[in-house]
Amino acid sequence: MEIQKFFKDRGLLLGYKIANAIAEVIPFELGSKIGVFGGSLAYLANPKRRLVVRNNLAPVVGTQGVYLEAFVARSFVSYAQYWFESFKMGTASRSMILSHGRSEGMESLYEAIAQGRGAIVVAPHLGNWDFGAAWFDTDRIGVNAVVEGLEPQELYEWFLELRTRFGVKPIRHDDNPMPKIVAALRANEVVAIVADRSLDASSVEVDFFSRKISMPLGPAIMALRTGAPLLPTAVFMEANGGHCMRMLPEIKVGERTNLRSDAKRLTQEIAYAFETLISQAPEQWHVFQPLFDNLNLK
């Protein structure tokens, strides 16, 4: 079994490296077309994963069969395009990133940086969050990303190195991240956290698309402890390799009572903001693990 795992892990790492090498040498527009083909194949070949995506998207778009399934199929295509673009980021020039992106609602971020407060950018698994990190780097804003663990370890280390190529300073979720997060905010940098599902026991139940899920308390606790603004954000993928970084207004801390109850209240506000963002492009919500209670959709 150990030998089988060894070769499986090496094969997985090699596959990602080959995909990365191909993505680096082909243009964005061609990569998008390849993503359509690869994502469509993945949709057809993965009935169990289709069911997971169907259950996750049903509370967002409704349970009507043909309508829901169209979003499910497009989600697989969108996810394939995300991977191509993320691999591409490692060799993308500043001019290429700027020519493929635009932004909306960034005033709160620039104001926070001008005030020396740093900023906590919270996002769902929506669109291409890696492009957003590269966009910050082109703006000469230091960006740190809290990253979750991944198996095998060699693949995890390779992904960390990949993200550093486009200006991201990874903060490992499994390595006492809070001191590093606080230090980054005090250095007036951005800390980006993908926060639409919980990774550990530090979570709270929230209302989300009229259902209950667990979301991490970490972003809210960081905002309460440091005074950095909470900025809900998504980077939507558009036609021809374009992107729109859309930032919603700051989630205000408001009147304080105690840390736990304040963090829970703010986390619910984050969930509501995520609903707004996800509803704008449900097919770009890339959550391929079970999130809601099983709806038993077939």
N, C-alpha and C positions, 0 to 999 in steps of 0.2 A: 504493500500500500504506500509506503514512503517513497519507493521508486516511482510509482505511478503519479503521486502528487508532485514529485520533483519535475518529471517531464511535462506534466500538465501546466505547472507554474511557469516553466521555461517557455513552453509553447505560447502561453497567454502573453507573456512579456514580449516575446519575439513578434507576435501578431500585432501588438500595439506599436512596436517600433517600426515595423514595415509600413503600417498605415500612416504613421507619422512621417516617414521618409517620403512616401508618395504624396501626401498632402502638401509637403513643403515645396514641391516642384511644379504643382499645377495651379492655375489661376483660380480665384474665388468662384468665378461664374461656372467653370467646368466642375469644380468640387461640389457646387450646389446641385448640379444635375446628377452627379454620381450619388450624392446623398439621397436624392429622390429614388433612384434605382435600388440602392442598398437598403434604405428604410422600408421600401415596399416589400422587398424580399424578407426582411426581418419580421415584418407584420404577418406575412403568409406562413412563415416557418415556426412561429412561436405562439401556439394557441393558449398555453398557460399564461404567458406574459400578456397576451391580448386581454385575457380575463381580468388581470390585475389592473391594467390601464382602464379598462371599461368600468370597473368598480370605482376607480379613483375619479374618473371624469363624469360619471353619472350624477353626483350631487351638484356638479358645476353646470352641465348642459342639459340635464334631464335624461330620462331613461327610454325615450322614444328610439326604437331600434335602429333604423337606417340613419337617422340624424346623429345619434350617439356614435355609431360605428364609423361614420365619416371622420369624426374627430379622433377616434382611436387610431385609424389608419394614418391620418396626418401627423399624429403624435410620433409614430415610429419614424416617419420621414423627417420630421423636425429634429428628432434626437440624433439621427444619422448626420444631418447637416451640422448640428452642434459639434459633434466629434470632429468632423472635418475642419471646421473653423478653429476649434481649440488647438488641434495639431498645427494648423497654419500660423497661429499666433507667435510661435517661437521664432519665426523668421520674418515676421511682418514688420515693415518699416513704419516709422511715425507717420509719414505722408500717406501710406496705404491705409492705416487705421483711421486717420482723420477723414480720408476720402470715402470710407465705408461706414461712417458713423455720424449721427447727429444727436442732440440732447434736448431734453425738455425738463424744465423745473429744477435746474441745478443751482438756482440762486441761494437756497438754504445752505448748500454745501460750501459754496464760495464764501458766503458770509461767515460760516463757522470757522473755516480755515483762516480767514482774515482776522478773526477774533482770537485765534490761537487755541481753539477748543478741541480740535480734531473732529472726527465724525464717525459714527457707527452706521454703516450702510447695511441694511438688512434686506434680504432678497429671498423669494421662493426659488425653487428649481425651475426657473422660467426663462425661456430664451437662451441667450448665451452670456452667462455671468462672467466667463473668462474674458470675453471681449470687453466687458465693462472694466475689468481690472486693467487691461492694456490701455483703455481709454484714459483712465486716471493717470497712468504713467506718462502718456503723451502730454498731459496737462501739468506735468512736473509736480504732481501730488503724490507723496509716498503712500503706497497702498499695501496693506497687510491682509491676508486672507486666512481665516480659520478653516483648516482642512481636516476632514474626517479620515479615520484609518482605512486601510485597504489591504487586502491579501491577494497575492503574496507580498512579503515585505519588500522584495526587490522592485516590484511594480510600484509600490507606494513611493519608494525613494525616487524612482524614475519620474513619476508624476510631479513630485515636489520640485525636482530639477527642471522639469518642463515649464512649470509655472514661473520659476525665477527668470526664465528667458524673456518673458514679456513683462518684467518689472514687478512681479508680485513677491512679497516677502511672506512665505508660508509660516503660519503658526499652527503647530500640530495640536489637534484637539486632545490627543491622548498623552500630552506631555506638559501638564500643569500650565495651561495657556493663559490664565488670568494675569499673572505678572507681566507677561510679554504684551498682552493687550493693553493694559494700563500704561506701560512704557510707551507704546506706539501712540496712544492718544495724547499723552503728555508731550510727545515730540511733535504734536500737531499733524499727525498723519491720519489716514483713513483706515478703519478696520472693517473689512467686509465679511459678512456672515450669511451663509445660506441657511435659513432657519424655519423651513416649513415642516420639518419633522424632527422628533427628538432622538438624540443619540445616546442619552444616558438618563440617570435617575433625576437629574436636575431639570425637571419639566413640570408643566402644569396643564390641566385639561382646559381647552377653550372651545367656544362655538366657532365652527368653520363650515360655511356652506350648509347651515342648518343641521350639522352633525357635530359630534364630539371627536376631537383628536388631541394628542399631546404635543405641545410645542416647547422648545427650550426656554428657560428663564434667563439664560445668560445675557442676551442682548439688553434686556430691560435692566438687569442688575448692573451691568456695565454703565449704562446711561445714568442710573441713580447714583452710582459711586463716583463717577468721573465728571459729570456735567456735560459730557459730549452729546450732541443731538442724535436722535434716532431718525434715520432717513430711509423709509421704505422705497425700494428701487427695483426696476427690472430692465433688462436689455433685450428688447424685442428684435427678432430677426425679420428682416424685410426682403423684398425682392432684389435679385441681382447682387446678393451678398451685403446688402445694406443693413444697418442696425440703428435702433433708436433707444438711447438710454433715457428712460422716463423715471423721474424722481418725484414722489409725492411730497406734500408738505410735512415738515417735521412733526413727529408725535411728541407733544408737550408732556413733560413729567407731571405738571399740575401740583395740586396740594398733596403733601406727603403725610402718611400715617405711620406705617412701618414697612420695612424693606420687603418682606414677603408679599404682603397684600398690594403694595405699590407695584411690585414686579409683575404680579399676576394681572393687575389691571392694564399695565402697559403691554403685556404680551397679548392680551385680548385685542388691544388696539392694533398691534402688529398683524394679528390674524385678519381683522377687518380690512386693513390696508392690502394685505395679500389677496383677499377676495376681489378687491377692486382691480388689481393688476392682472390676476389670473383670468378674470372674466373678459379682459380685452383680447386675449389670445389663448383660449383653453388648450388648443392643440400644441402649444409650445411649453406646456407645463410638464416637465420631464420627471415624473415620479413613477418609477417602474417597480417599486416595492409596495406592498399593501399598506394603505394609509387609513382608510375607513374600515368599519366593520363590513364584513363581506355582504354584499347586496344579493349574492347568488344570481347574478346576471349571467346568461349563457351566450 
